[in-house]
């Protein structure tokens, strides 16, 4: 059993927990808690860390056979990102998908998030994207790290299943969409068309902006259509994840609730 903070594995876990650059360099992220680890594909899990209590109770069936280290409860609290640790944490290799294959699908349904900063919002977008049959998420490089422990926890396992990619330059991505015949719809206050009027039946991409400032003018200018979400009262805008959910589910509805 590991009990010392000087242990090399513990030091590495703390680096991964606190530094996105360390996670990116090693191509991993951390999944913590019984539910999240219970949904992790065993083929992606490098190492499992558990407290004696969890080891005695039995690790999730999907992770039996995965290299496992037992850590004292006191030490586990130091490597946990939660206030009430459940005593189980997995080091997971990042899943990979082929973006070109996804874009070549018949009528893919995509979501682009530009500069989204709140971990809870991005986690909610992942969960909603899975539920609404979204083909893939595209996240700007300057957004919150999708492998931030708070984001991972908020996805409730969707991060294992929803294809997602980081893009560097939206102009390049927009040109790729255009070549594939994918129409782009930007949620924007200047939209003249209600989001319920948008035709999401063909290849479509929904563009969602930053929580405080919305989409950049450069990105909005590259959209095929600006759509608005009608609002009563004096509200000026909706939470980014709420706006994304409305557009995703409208696309899901327009597609006859057909999962991609």
C-alpha positions in Angstrom: 0.0 0.0 0.0 1.3 3.5 -0.9 1.4 5.8 2.1 4.1 8.4 1.4 3.6 11.7 -0.4 7.2 11.3 -1.6 6.1 8.3 -3.7 6.9 8.9 -7.4 3.4 7.8 -8.6 1.7 10.2 -6.1 3.9 13.1 -7.2 3.0 12.4 -10.9 -0.7 12.1 -10.0 -0.6 15.5 -8.4 1.1 17.0 -11.5 -1.6 15.5 -13.7 -4.4 16.7 -11.4 -3.1 20.3 -11.4 -1.4 20.9 -14.8 -3.1 20.6 -18.1 0.3 20.7 -19.9 1.4 17.6 -17.9 -1.8 15.8 -18.9 -1.4 16.7 -22.6 2.3 15.8 -22.6 1.5 12.3 -21.4 -1.8 11.9 -23.3 -3.9 11.1 -20.3 -6.7 12.4 -18.1 -7.9 11.4 -14.6 -11.3 9.9 -14.0 -12.5 9.8 -10.4 -15.4 8.2 -8.6 -17.3 4.9 -8.8 -19.7 6.0 -11.6 -17.1 7.5 -13.8 -14.5 4.8 -13.5 -17.3 2.3 -13.9 -17.9 3.6 -17.4 -14.3 3.9 -18.4 -13.3 1.5 -21.3 -10.8 -0.9 -19.7 -8.6 -0.7 -22.8 -7.9 3.0 -22.1 -7.2 2.7 -18.3 -3.5 2.6 -17.6 -3.6 2.4 -13.8 -6.3 2.3 -11.1 -5.7 3.8 -7.7 -8.1 2.7 -4.8 -8.3 2.9 -1.0 -8.3 -0.3 1.0 -12.0 0.1 1.5 -12.7 0.1 -2.2 -10.2 -2.7 -2.8 -12.0 -4.9 -0.2 -15.5 -4.1 -1.6 -14.4 -4.9 -5.1 -13.4 -2.7 -8.1 -15.9 -2.2 -11.0 -16.3 -5.3 -13.2 -15.1 -3.4 -16.3 -11.7 -2.7 -14.6 -10.8 -6.1 -13.2 -7.4 -7.0 -14.6 -6.3 -3.4 -14.8 -3.0 -2.6 -12.9 -4.2 -1.4 -9.5 -2.4 0.4 -6.6 -3.8 0.6 -3.1 -3.4 4.0 -1.5 -4.0 5.0 2.1 -7.2 7.1 2.7 -5.2 10.0 4.0 -3.0 10.0 0.9 -5.9 9.5 -1.5 -7.5 12.7 -0.1 -4.4 14.6 -1.3 -4.6 13.4 -4.9 -8.4 13.7 -5.1 -10.1 16.6 -6.8 -13.3 16.2 -4.8 -14.3 17.3 -1.2 -15.6 13.8 -0.5 -13.5 11.3 -2.3 -15.0 7.9 -3.2 -11.6 6.2 -3.0 -11.2 5.3 -6.7 -9.3 7.1 -9.5 -8.2 6.0 -12.9 -5.4 7.2 -15.2 -7.0 7.1 -18.6 -5.5 7.4 -22.1 -7.3 9.9 -24.2 -9.7 8.4 -26.6 -9.0 9.1 -30.3 -11.3 9.4 -33.3 -10.9 10.2 -37.0 -12.3 13.6 -37.7 -12.3 13.1 -41.4 -14.3 9.9 -41.2 -16.9 11.8 -39.0 -17.1 14.7 -41.5 -17.6 12.3 -44.4 -20.7 10.7 -42.8 -24.0 11.4 -44.3 -25.4 14.5 -42.7 -23.2 14.8 -39.6 -24.5 16.9 -36.7 -21.7 18.9 -35.1 -21.2 21.4 -32.3 -18.5 24.0 -32.2 -17.7 25.6 -28.8 -15.6 28.8 -29.0 -13.7 29.9 -25.9 -16.1 28.2 -23.4 -14.5 28.7 -20.0 -16.7 27.2 -17.4 -15.9 23.5 -16.6 -19.5 22.8 -15.7 -20.8 24.3 -18.9 -18.5 22.2 -21.1 -19.3 19.1 -19.1 -23.0 19.7 -19.6 -22.4 20.2 -23.4 -20.8 16.8 -23.5 -23.7 15.1 -21.7 -26.3 16.9 -23.8 -24.4 16.1 -27.0 -24.5 12.4 -26.3 -28.2 12.5 -25.5 -29.0 14.6 -28.6 -27.1 12.3 -31.0 -24.4 14.8 -31.9 -21.7 13.4 -34.1 -18.8 15.3 -32.7 -17.7 18.3 -30.6 -15.1 20.8 -31.8 -13.5 22.9 -29.1 -11.3 25.9 -29.5 -7.7 25.7 -28.2 -8.4 28.7 -25.9 -11.4 27.1 -24.2 -11.2 25.3 -20.8 -9.3 22.0 -21.1 -11.8 19.2 -21.7 -9.6 17.0 -19.6 -9.8 19.3 -16.6 -10.9 17.0 -13.7 -14.0 19.2 -13.2 -15.0 18.9 -16.8 -14.4 15.2 -16.9 -16.6 14.8 -13.8 -19.3 16.9 -15.2 -19.5 14.9 -18.4 -20.8 11.9 -16.4 -19.0 9.5 -18.7 -19.9 11.2 -22.0 -16.2 12.1 -22.5 -15.5 8.5 -23.2 -18.2 8.2 -25.9 -18.6 11.6 -27.6 -16.0 12.2 -30.3 -14.3 15.6 -29.6 -11.4 17.5 -31.2 -9.4 20.7 -30.5 -9.2 23.1 -33.3 -6.6 25.9 -33.7 -8.2 28.2 -36.3 -11.9 28.4 -37.0 -11.3 29.8 -40.5 -9.6 26.5 -41.4 -12.4 24.5 -39.7 -15.1 26.6 -41.5 -13.5 25.9 -44.9 -13.4 22.2 -44.1 -17.2 22.3 -43.2 -17.9 24.1 -46.5 -16.1 21.6 -48.6 -18.1 18.8 -46.9 -21.4 20.6 -47.5 -21.9 21.2 -43.8 -24.1 24.2 -43.1 -23.2 26.3 -40.0 -25.7 28.0 -37.6 -24.4 30.5 -35.1 -26.4 31.3 -32.0 -26.2 35.1 -32.0 -28.1 38.1 -30.7 -28.2 39.6 -34.2 -29.9 36.5 -35.6 -32.9 37.2 -37.7 -34.1 33.6 -37.9 -35.4 31.7 -34.9 -33.5 28.5 -34.1 -36.7 26.5 -34.6 -36.7 27.6 -38.3 -33.2 26.3 -39.0 -33.0 23.3 -41.2 -30.8 20.9 -39.4 -31.8 17.9 -41.5 -28.6 17.9 -43.6 -25.0 18.2 -42.5 -25.0 20.9 -39.8 -22.8 22.5 -37.3 -24.0 24.6 -34.3 -21.7 27.4 -33.1 -21.7 28.4 -29.5 -19.6 31.1 -28.0 -18.0 32.3 -24.8 -20.2 32.6 -21.7 -19.6 36.3 -21.3 -19.1 37.6 -24.8 -20.7 35.0 -27.1 -19.0 34.2 -30.4 -16.2 36.3 -31.7 -17.2 38.6 -34.6 -14.7 36.7 -36.9 -16.4 33.4 -36.2 -19.9 34.8 -36.4 -19.1 36.4 -39.8 -18.1 32.9 -41.2 -21.4 31.3 -40.2 -23.9 30.5 -43.0 -26.9 31.6 -40.8 -27.2 33.5 -37.5 -30.1 32.2 -35.4 -31.6 33.6 -32.3 -33.3 32.1 -29.3 -36.5 34.1 -28.5 -36.5 35.5 -24.9 -39.1 37.2 -22.9 -38.6 39.8 -20.1 -35.3 41.6 -19.8 -32.9 38.7 -20.3 -30.1 39.5 -22.7 -28.7 36.0 -23.1 -28.9 32.5 -21.9 -26.3 30.3 -20.2 -24.0 28.9 -22.9 -24.8 25.3 -22.1 -28.5 26.0 -22.1 -28.3 27.7 -25.5 -26.3 24.8 -26.8 -28.9 22.3 -25.4 -31.7 24.1 -27.1 -30.0 24.0 -30.5 -28.8 20.5 -30.1 -32.3 19.2 -29.3 -33.9 21.2 -32.1 -31.4 19.5 -34.4 -32.2 16.1 -32.8 -35.9 16.8 -33.4 -35.5 17.9 -37.0 -33.6 14.7 -37.7 -36.5 12.6 -36.4 -34.6 11.9 -33.1 -32.1 9.9 -35.1 -28.8 9.3 -33.3 -25.7 9.7 -35.4 
